Amino acid sequence: MPLALAVTACGTGHEEEVEATAADFYAALADRDGAAACALLAPATRSELEQSSGKPCPRAVLEEKVPKAGDPDTVQVFGTEGQVTFDRETTFLGDFPQGWRVVAAGCTPREPRPYDCVLSGG
């Protein structure tokens, strides 16, 4: 059964860009293309990954346990922030001068914090 894409009423017209960036990020991970995945990370997220792992981003990102994502359930954009929710996780994106970038990935709701993310900018 295909998943339907739901877009919120407060959309800004950037939903397709946000969805495409998230899809490209997960495709790069699936293809084991660390350089392509890193190119789609927000600067702070990339920096945090390199610092916490002690490895260059292209190698470190492939070692993270980011869950595989299927088709998105919802795509929401609020100004310069985007959120793509998949079956098992949520990905957060930000609008940067170079385009939409992944700020956090592999995020699941956790109490008392709103989300616990496998990959984030700190």
Backbone bond lengths (Angstrom), bond angles and torsions (degrees), N, CA, C in turn:
res aa  C-N    CA-C-N  psi(-1)  N-CA   C-N-CA  omega(-1)  CA-C   N-CA-C  phi
1 M - - - 1.444 - - 1.520 108.92 -
2 P 1.330 119.75 120.89 1.458 121.07 -178.42 1.517 110.57 -70.66
3 L 1.318 114.02 146.72 1.453 120.17 177.56 1.514 109.22 -83.59
4 A 1.303 116.51 138.71 1.461 120.73 178.28 1.515 109.37 -87.75
5 L 1.301 116.37 142.92 1.452 122.08 177.02 1.517 108.45 -90.08
6 A 1.304 116.06 122.57 1.460 121.20 178.10 1.513 108.93 -108.48
7 V 1.306 116.68 130.06 1.450 121.98 178.73 1.521 107.37 -118.03
8 T 1.317 115.54 133.43 1.457 119.28 -175.86 1.517 111.58 -72.38
9 A 1.309 115.16 158.19 1.458 121.62 -179.82 1.520 111.81 -66.73
10 C 1.329 117.59 -22.27 1.456 119.69 -178.94 1.525 110.95 -92.20
11 G 1.303 117.35 23.11 1.451 122.33 179.37 1.515 111.94 -61.38
12 T 1.324 115.40 156.83 1.455 120.73 -176.31 1.515 112.59 -115.93
13 G 1.316 117.74 5.53 1.448 120.39 -177.35 1.511 112.94 89.52
14 H 1.334 117.82 -1.44 1.459 121.79 -179.88 1.523 112.67 -100.67
15 E 1.316 116.74 6.99 1.463 120.15 -176.45 1.520 112.30 -57.99
16 E 1.328 117.51 -41.59 1.468 120.42 -179.28 1.521 111.29 -64.78
17 E 1.341 117.41 -39.01 1.464 121.08 178.76 1.527 110.66 -65.98
18 V 1.319 116.65 -43.05 1.459 121.60 179.90 1.526 109.62 -63.82
19 E 1.317 116.81 -46.83 1.461 120.91 178.99 1.527 111.16 -61.46
20 A 1.330 117.02 -42.94 1.465 121.19 -179.21 1.530 111.22 -64.12
21 T 1.317 117.41 -40.54 1.465 120.60 179.21 1.522 110.50 -64.15
22 A 1.334 116.73 -45.37 1.463 120.08 178.07 1.528 110.33 -61.71
23 A 1.323 116.97 -44.01 1.467 120.80 179.58 1.526 111.05 -62.50
24 D 1.326 116.94 -42.22 1.470 120.77 178.97 1.530 110.95 -63.64
25 F 1.341 116.79 -38.97 1.462 120.98 178.76 1.531 110.59 -61.93
26 Y 1.327 116.57 -49.01 1.464 120.10 -179.36 1.530 111.76 -68.25
27 A 1.325 117.45 -32.83 1.464 120.29 176.31 1.531 110.18 -65.89
28 A 1.327 117.19 -40.51 1.461 120.89 177.79 1.531 110.38 -62.35
29 L 1.336 117.21 -42.24 1.459 120.00 177.62 1.531 110.41 -63.19
30 A 1.322 116.96 -43.83 1.467 120.97 -179.53 1.530 111.33 -63.46
31 D 1.325 116.09 -34.11 1.468 121.50 179.14 1.527 112.68 -83.33
32 R 1.352 116.25 -0.86 1.468 122.35 -177.07 1.525 111.55 59.62
33 D 1.343 116.03 36.19 1.459 123.03 179.11 1.532 108.20 -102.96
34 G 1.332 115.31 84.47 1.459 120.94 -177.21 1.518 113.45 -61.52
35 A 1.324 117.39 -36.96 1.469 120.55 -179.52 1.527 110.39 -63.71
36 A 1.330 117.43 -43.27 1.471 120.76 179.56 1.527 110.59 -67.15
37 A 1.334 117.33 -40.38 1.469 120.16 178.21 1.526 110.35 -63.55
38 C 1.311 117.41 -43.44 1.467 121.13 -179.72 1.526 112.12 -64.95
39 A 1.312 116.68 -34.17 1.463 120.34 179.05 1.524 111.15 -63.74
40 L 1.326 117.27 -20.27 1.465 121.32 -179.10 1.523 112.76 -99.12
41 L 1.322 117.76 3.26 1.460 121.05 177.74 1.524 111.02 -87.33
42 A 1.319 116.38 146.71 1.458 122.01 172.92 1.531 108.21 -64.31
43 P 1.321 118.26 149.93 1.466 119.94 -177.47 1.535 113.74 -54.62
44 A 1.321 118.68 -44.17 1.468 121.04 -179.00 1.526 111.38 -67.24
45 T 1.317 117.30 -33.95 1.458 121.14 179.27 1.523 110.03 -69.07
46 R 1.306 115.69 -43.40 1.468 120.16 178.06 1.526 110.13 -62.48
47 S 1.311 117.02 -45.07 1.461 121.79 -179.94 1.522 111.59 -62.28
48 E 1.317 117.07 -44.64 1.471 121.58 178.87 1.531 110.72 -62.06
49 L 1.315 117.10 -41.66 1.458 121.61 179.17 1.523 110.93 -62.11
50 E 1.319 116.51 -46.65 1.467 120.20 -179.28 1.524 111.59 -65.69
51 Q 1.328 116.59 -40.59 1.465 120.10 -179.84 1.520 111.59 -68.03
52 S 1.319 117.50 -44.31 1.464 120.09 -176.50 1.525 112.36 -71.95
53 S 1.319 117.66 -30.12 1.467 120.90 -178.51 1.526 112.65 -92.37
54 G 1.327 116.35 -24.98 1.456 119.99 -174.93 1.513 112.66 72.16
55 K 1.342 115.94 18.69 1.466 121.25 -177.51 1.522 109.40 -128.78
56 P 1.340 117.13 159.64 1.462 119.67 174.23 1.532 109.93 -63.20
57 C 1.301 116.11 147.76 1.458 121.74 -176.03 1.528 113.73 -51.64
58 P 1.343 120.24 -48.71 1.467 118.95 -176.69 1.526 113.85 -57.15
59 R 1.299 117.29 -31.48 1.458 120.72 177.92 1.526 110.65 -82.72
60 A 1.326 116.00 -44.72 1.472 121.14 -175.98 1.521 112.18 -64.25
61 V 1.322 118.22 -40.71 1.469 120.33 -175.92 1.524 111.27 -64.73
62 L 1.319 116.97 -31.39 1.462 119.96 179.23 1.527 112.52 -75.80
63 E 1.330 116.70 -17.66 1.459 121.20 178.46 1.534 112.44 -88.65
64 E 1.321 116.78 -14.28 1.464 120.34 178.37 1.527 109.28 -70.17
65 K 1.292 116.41 151.32 1.468 121.33 -178.82 1.533 110.63 -96.73
66 V 1.327 115.69 56.50 1.463 121.22 177.26 1.528 107.08 -74.83
67 P 1.336 117.45 125.07 1.472 118.76 -178.66 1.523 111.70 -65.53
68 K 1.319 115.68 152.28 1.460 120.23 175.47 1.524 108.26 -68.43
69 A 1.310 115.25 142.41 1.461 119.99 179.36 1.515 109.79 -112.37
70 G 1.304 116.33 140.33 1.454 121.38 175.47 1.515 109.19 -97.06
71 D 1.297 115.79 -140.88 1.456 120.45 176.15 1.516 109.12 -73.74
72 P 1.328 117.37 144.56 1.462 119.23 -179.72 1.530 111.96 -71.46
73 D 1.335 114.34 144.88 1.466 120.27 173.51 1.521 110.17 -83.55
74 T 1.339 116.03 -45.11 1.467 120.71 179.28 1.521 110.26 -142.63
75 V 1.315 115.23 151.36 1.459 122.99 173.26 1.517 106.33 -130.21
76 Q 1.333 115.81 125.20 1.462 120.65 179.48 1.517 109.21 -128.79
77 V 1.322 116.04 142.20 1.459 121.64 176.55 1.517 107.65 -131.51
78 F 1.324 114.35 129.06 1.460 122.18 177.32 1.520 107.32 -126.77
79 G 1.317 116.60 93.56 1.462 120.41 -179.15 1.514 111.17 65.50
80 T 1.336 116.28 -112.43 1.469 121.46 -177.63 1.526 112.30 -101.17
81 E 1.329 117.15 13.65 1.460 121.29 179.54 1.524 109.85 -122.89
82 G 1.321 115.74 139.04 1.450 120.87 179.23 1.517 110.64 -129.35
83 Q 1.320 115.02 156.49 1.461 121.65 179.94 1.515 108.63 -142.38
84 V 1.322 116.19 128.41 1.458 122.20 176.40 1.527 106.57 -119.10
85 T 1.326 115.99 120.93 1.455 121.05 179.92 1.514 109.01 -105.45
86 F 1.327 114.38 126.17 1.452 122.26 177.50 1.526 107.97 -107.11
87 D 1.308 116.45 -178.07 1.458 122.01 -179.54 1.527 112.67 -56.05
88 R 1.339 116.46 -45.02 1.468 119.80 -173.24 1.513 114.41 -112.90
89 E 1.300 119.51 -4.84 1.457 119.90 -175.84 1.518 111.74 -161.16
90 T 1.334 114.39 169.76 1.459 122.35 178.94 1.519 108.46 -123.90
91 T 1.321 116.10 142.59 1.459 122.94 176.65 1.515 107.86 -119.67
92 F 1.329 116.02 134.61 1.457 122.08 179.33 1.519 108.78 -108.98
93 L 1.329 116.03 139.23 1.452 121.45 -178.52 1.521 110.32 -129.97
94 G 1.328 115.60 158.53 1.456 121.84 176.33 1.514 109.53 -131.36
95 D 1.330 115.27 152.97 1.459 121.45 179.22 1.529 108.18 -92.89
96 F 1.319 116.25 114.77 1.455 123.24 -178.68 1.521 108.99 -114.90
97 P 1.346 118.47 167.05 1.466 119.91 179.35 1.532 113.32 -53.94
98 Q 1.344 117.29 -30.84 1.466 120.31 179.29 1.520 112.65 -88.63
99 G 1.328 117.61 3.64 1.465 122.08 178.18 1.519 111.27 116.86
100 W 1.322 116.07 -171.42 1.460 121.78 -179.85 1.520 109.41 -70.88
101 R 1.348 115.81 135.01 1.457 121.97 -179.51 1.524 109.47 -134.07
102 V 1.326 115.75 151.42 1.458 122.29 179.76 1.527 109.11 -76.32
103 V 1.318 115.56 120.95 1.462 122.95 178.46 1.529 109.75 -91.76
104 A 1.324 116.35 -39.04 1.469 121.70 179.71 1.521 108.79 -151.73
105 A 1.339 115.76 143.22 1.463 120.66 -178.94 1.524 109.92 -140.40
106 G 1.320 114.70 158.56 1.452 119.71 -179.10 1.515 111.66 68.46
107 C 1.325 116.67 36.96 1.465 121.61 -174.95 1.528 111.04 -94.05
108 T 1.319 115.21 133.47 1.461 121.87 176.53 1.519 108.59 -128.15
109 P 1.345 117.16 144.61 1.464 119.55 178.98 1.523 110.77 -62.40
110 R 1.318 116.81 134.00 1.463 122.41 178.72 1.522 109.10 -142.33
111 E 1.300 115.84 135.58 1.462 120.77 174.89 1.519 108.92 -89.60
112 P 1.302 121.30 142.13 1.456 126.74 2.79 1.522 112.93 -87.17
113 R 1.345 118.37 -5.51 1.458 120.30 179.05 1.519 109.14 -81.81
114 P 1.340 116.36 152.17 1.459 118.18 -179.94 1.528 113.32 -62.75
115 Y 1.332 118.56 -42.86 1.462 121.29 -178.98 1.523 109.79 -144.95
116 D 1.318 114.53 148.81 1.455 122.39 171.27 1.523 104.91 -113.40
117 C 1.345 116.86 120.17 1.461 120.24 -173.87 1.529 111.35 -113.85
118 V 1.325 115.76 139.00 1.462 121.44 175.82 1.519 109.51 -67.51
119 L 1.313 116.81 -38.72 1.452 123.23 -175.83 1.515 108.41 -131.59
120 S 1.347 117.06 122.60 1.464 119.40 178.28 1.511 110.49 -155.98
121 G 1.322 114.18 167.87 1.457 121.00 -178.68 1.510 114.04 -90.18
122 G 1.306 117.46 19.05 1.460 120.71 173.83 1.467 116.47 94.75
